[in-house]
Amino acid sequence: MDSFRTLVLSSRPLSWVNTAIPFALAYYVTTESVDAALSVGFLFFLIPYNFLMYGINDVFDYESDLRNPRKGGVEGALLPPHLHRATLIASVALAVPFIFVLVWWGSVASSGILALSLFFVVAYSAKGLRFKEIPFLDSLTSSAHFVMPAVFGLALAGASPSATSTTLLAAFFLWGMASHAFGAVQDVLADREAGLSSIATAIGAAGAVRFALAGYVAAGLVMLTTPAPLPLIAPTVLLYIAAVAPWWRVSDEKAESANRGWKWFLLLNFITGAAVFLVLFEWWAQTVPEAPL
């Protein structure tokens, strides 16, 4: 039971919705129906996808996690070496059946997007690739982890690219990059002690905070260019800015204190997620008047 609990914590349960909801929203607003593909895709991006993504991360980040005081709870498990092999096997075994079904039901385009999404999941942490140790590429890849499920949802539903969907995805991508950069701040000391690189070790804790703030501002500005009522989503970035701004001048030595802001970030995801959900459905209802509310 302890091993099972550790594996579950490794998958970051608080973050499951961050990948499942984008897929479900993108698929549903395109097809206007709840079907088997939506259900299977939602379950895949809710649990197996996160088990795979974070399981690989925690196995290959063990040396850094040993030095990181925030590991061992809802922000990620500290996976002991005897669980590493089991974690990788369980993560792959859980994901494969879902991947097979989604590829079987999908098109060449959607299958290619799913493959690219899974490549980013592996490349971020796995030995030999380690995109997470290449400053700026780490933030780009991390953001893709959350944006790609939405892109896959659109492709699986047979949607054609549009100016609105592209703009929404761009804003989401900027939000993801900003969030990763701020998340990396609190790990500066642990990463340096383990000999790991990140956007925060490269430009410093304060530099990463400022990068995150710029990303949130850019995401909000992009949202303002979308058709009504979607610009109502833009003000949600102010909550993230308020959570991040206190660490504008944080030193590398005190970077771990940014964990207080990160805990606010985890809470804000649920608050802003609800706001985004409501606004998107209002926009969808206006775009498709005959659709049931």
N, C-alpha and C positions, 0 to 999 in steps of 0.2 A: 504493500500500500504506500509506503514511503517513496518507493521508486516511481510509482504511478503518479503520486502527487508532484514529485519533482518534474516529471515529464510534462504534466499539465501546466505547471508554473513556467516551464521553459517556453511554452507556446504563447505566453503573454495574453491570458484570457481577456484582460481589459481592452486589448487592441483587436480582438477578433472582428468586431463590427466595422472596423476601419477598412477592411478589405471586402467583407461580405455585402455591406450595404451599397457601396459604389457599384458593384456588379448588379445587384438586384434592381437598383433604381434605373441604371442604364438599360437593362433588359426590359423592365416592366413599362417604362414610358415609351419604348419603341413598339412592343408587341401588344400592350394594353391587356395582357392576360397573365394569369398565374398558371403555369403548366409544369410539366415534369422537368424541362430544361432549367427553368427558373429555380425549382426546388433543389435539384442536384447541384447546380452551380452555386447557389447560396450556401448549401452545406459544405461544398468543397472549399470555397473561399472563407468560410467561417472557421473551420477546424483543420482539415488536412493541410491546406495552404499555409496556415500559420505554424502548425507543427513542423512542417518541412522547413520553412523560412527561418524560424527562430531556433529549431533544433540544430540545424547546420551551424548557425551563428554561435550557439552556446558551446558546441563541441570544439570549434576551431578558435574560439575566444577564451578558452579556459584559463590561459596564463594571465590575461588581463582581468578576467572576472574574479580571480583569486585575490586581486588587489583592490577590487571595487566594493566599497561598503554597501552599495545599494542592491547588490545581487543577493538572491535568496528569498525574494518575496514576489509581489505582483509585478515588479519591474524586471523580472527575469530570474531564472533559477541558476544556482551554481552547480553545474552538472559534474559529479565526481567521475574520474576517468573510467571506472568500471561500468558506467552507464553510457559512455560515448558510442560504442558499437550498437548497443540496443536502441539508442535514440535515433541513429541514422537509419537503421533497418526499419524501425517502427514508423518513422516519418515517411519513408519511401513507400512502404507497404500500405499505409493508410491512404496515400495520395493516388497511387496507380489505378485502382478501380474507377475512381472519379474521373481521372484524366482520360482513361479509355472510353468511358461513356460520353464525355463531352466532345472528344474528337470524333467519335462515331456519329453523334448527332449534328456536329458542326460542319462548317465548310472548310475549304482550303485556307481561306483568309482567317477565319476564327481559330483554326488549329495552329496556324503560323503565329498568331498573336499569343495564344496560350503557350506555345513553345518558347517564344521570346520572353514571356513573363516568367516562366520557370527557369530559363537561363539566368535572368537577373537574380532570382532567388538563390540559385546555387553560386553564381559568380561573386555575389556580394561577400560571401564568407569563406567559401571552400579554398583549401590549400591549392596553390598553383594559379589562382585567379585573384582572389582577395581584392575585389574592387573597393571594399571598405577601407583599404589602406592607401588608396590613391586620392589625395585631397581633391575635393569638388566632384570627382567621379563618384565618391562615396555618397554624397548628397543626391546626385542625379539618380543613382541606382536605387537608393532607399526610397526616393519619391516614386520611382517607377513601380515599386512593390505595391503601392496603393492606387496608382492611376491605371495600371495595366488591367486590373480586374474590371474596371469600368469600360475600358477600351474593348476588352474581350466580350463584355456583356452586349455592347453595341454591335460587335461583329457577329456574335452568335444569333442576335435578333435580326440580322440582315439589314441593319441601318446603314445608310450612306452618310459619309462625312458631311457636316454642315457647318456654317460659320458659328452658329450658337454652340453646338457640341464641341467644336474645336476650341472655342474661347473658354468654355467651362472647364475643359480638360487642362488647358494652359494655366488657368487660375489655380486649379487643384494641384497641378504639378509644382507651381511656385510655392504653394502652401507646404507641400511635402518636402521640398528642398529646405525651406526655412525651418521646418520642424526638426528635420534631421540635424541641421547645423546646431540648433540650440540643444538638442539632446546630446550632441557630442561634447558640449562644453563641460558637463559634469564629470566626464570620463577622462579629461586631459591628463591628470596625474597618473591614473591607473594605466592608461594607454602608453604613456611615456616610460613608465617603469617596466612595462612588458615589452617595450621596443616596437610598439605599434604606431602607425600614422593615421591621421584623420584630418578633416578640414580644420578642426579645432587645434590640433597639435601643430598644424602648418601655419595658421594665421593667428594663433593665440586665442585664449578664451574670450577676451573682449572683442577681438576681430570676428569670431564666429557669432557672437551675440549680435553684432551690428549687421552681419550678413543675414542673419535670421530676421531681424527687424526690416531690412530692406526687402527681403522676400515676401514678408507678410504685407507690407505696403504695396508692393507690386501686384500681389494677388488681389488685393482689394481694388486697386485701380483697374485691373483687367476686368473684374466683375462689373464695374460701373459701365462698361461698354456693351453689356448684354441687354437684350430686350426686356421690358418690364414683364413681370415684377422681379426678375432675377437680380437687379442691382440691390435689392433689399438684403441680399446675402453679404454684400461688401462690408457693412459695419461690423460683422462678426470678427473681422481681423483685428478690430480695436481691442477685443478681449485678449487676444494673443499678444498684441503689442504691450498691453498693460502687464501681462504676466512675465514678459521677457525684459522689458525696459529697465527694471531695477538693477540688472547685471550689465548695464552698458559699459561700465568701467571695471568689471571684475578682473582681478589678477589671476594668472595661472595657478598661483599658490592657493587661492581661495575659490577655485573653479567648482569644487564639489558643492559649494553653497548653492549653486544654481539648481541643485536637485529640488529645492523648495519651489522654484518656478516650474520645474518639470512636472511636479505633482499637480500643480494648478493646470498645466497643459493637459494631463490625463483626464481631469474633470471637465475641462472646457470642451474636449472633443465630444462629450455627450450632449452638452448644452448647445454648442454650435451645430452639431450634427442634427439635432432635432429641428433647429431653425432652418437649416439648409433643406432638410426633408420637407418641411411644410411649404417653403417657398417654391421648391421644385414642383411639388404637386399642384400648387396653385397655378404656376406657369403651365404645367401640363393640362390642367383642366381648362384653362383659357385657350390653349392651342388646339385642343381636341374637345370642343364643346359637347359633343354627343357622348363623351366618355363618362361612365358612372363615377360619382365622387366617392 
